[in-house]
Amino acid sequence: MTQKTLKYRMLLKAFRMLPVKRIMAGTPEKTQKIFKKAYKGVEIPELHDPEISVSRGEVKGQAVLYYRHRKETDRVGIYLVGGGMLKYPKPSQAGGLVSLAKETGINILLPYYPLVFEGSTLTDVYEMLYELYKKTLRKYRPENICFMGGSSGGNLAIGMASYINDRGEGLPMPGKIYAGSPGTLLLTEEEKRRAGELEKTDVIMSVKATENIWEGMTGGEKVPEYMKYLQLGNYYGLSDVYMSFGGDEVFLAGADSIRRRLEEFGTHVTVEIGEGMYHSYAMMPLVEDAQEGYRHFVEYIKE
């Protein structure tokens, strides 16, 4: 097993001391109450860069940040933050996408999709993202569009393919999807057994947390099976997906089932497992140990 750096060991120790895992495993009401207390609405920082212009727009009443290269490019990525519909992108996340746009050479769209605090549910998020995608298709060719996201954002990134097919309007699929630790409900007994083992090493999530967060996102509303289980998605027409999972996280339990389902539709799938790594490590490179995963993420988007 790869030796963890001192900084990473200290980070893991800090997470184990903090109540993060307990909070995420709380009832939807308790978890939402904690996040709502810290809720500050849409916070968009002033961003200036000689290479990237940043502007704000709206789709279905929700804010969207547009990061555009001053030197024209025909490629774009739609960046979906995680957080289980409990928080908007932090100003630091919004600021970090300037660097990501420069590293990848593509334009980036950052949707501030609706939250549970606004009385919204998961179907509202899909509707907003679908409208954003339709708008994006007016300017960019589908093969030059990428969805990317981590955690629940990774779930949405992959889930959008099923939603596009479900709407039945004939929209073409995006050229590629990057999903870091895509969250999903566990489908089979084997997945649940494996997740039960992994929650011993996961410092953020647990099996109970996946169920409670899901309940909060849907608000008890009945949704299609593909929204609950990426393992049951309709990926017709989707050409390429890259998924990364931490080797020590609960969501790794569903990785093989999701990969197989994607491949049933002829999708080319790459699965990266970061040995000893945490949830969404490749999109949140908090320590040197996670940098390799982040580099692979950037390289995939750049190609």
RAKAZI-V725898 format. One record per run of one state. SS is the DSSP state (a for helix, b for strand, c for the rest). FROM is the first residue (numbers start at 1). TO is the last residue. If there is no record, write none. Layout:
# RAKAZI-V725898
SS&FROM&TO ; SS&FROM&TO
This chain:
# RAKAZI-V725898
c&1&5 ; a&6&17 ; c&18&19 ; a&20&24 ; c&25&27 ; a&28&37 ; c&38&51 ; b&52&59 ; c&60&61 ; b&62&69 ; c&70&75 ; b&76&80 ; c&81&90 ; a&91&104 ; c&105&106 ; b&107&111 ; c&112&115 ; a&116&118 ; c&119&121 ; a&122&137 ; c&138&141 ; a&142&144 ; b&145&150 ; c&151&151 ; a&152&167 ; c&168&175 ; b&176&180 ; c&181&188 ; a&189&198 ; c&199&206 ; a&207&218 ; c&219&224 ; a&225&228 ; c&229&229 ; a&230&232 ; c&233&239 ; b&240&246 ; c&247&249 ; a&250&264 ; c&265&267 ; b&268&274 ; c&275&287 ; a&288&302 ; c&303&303
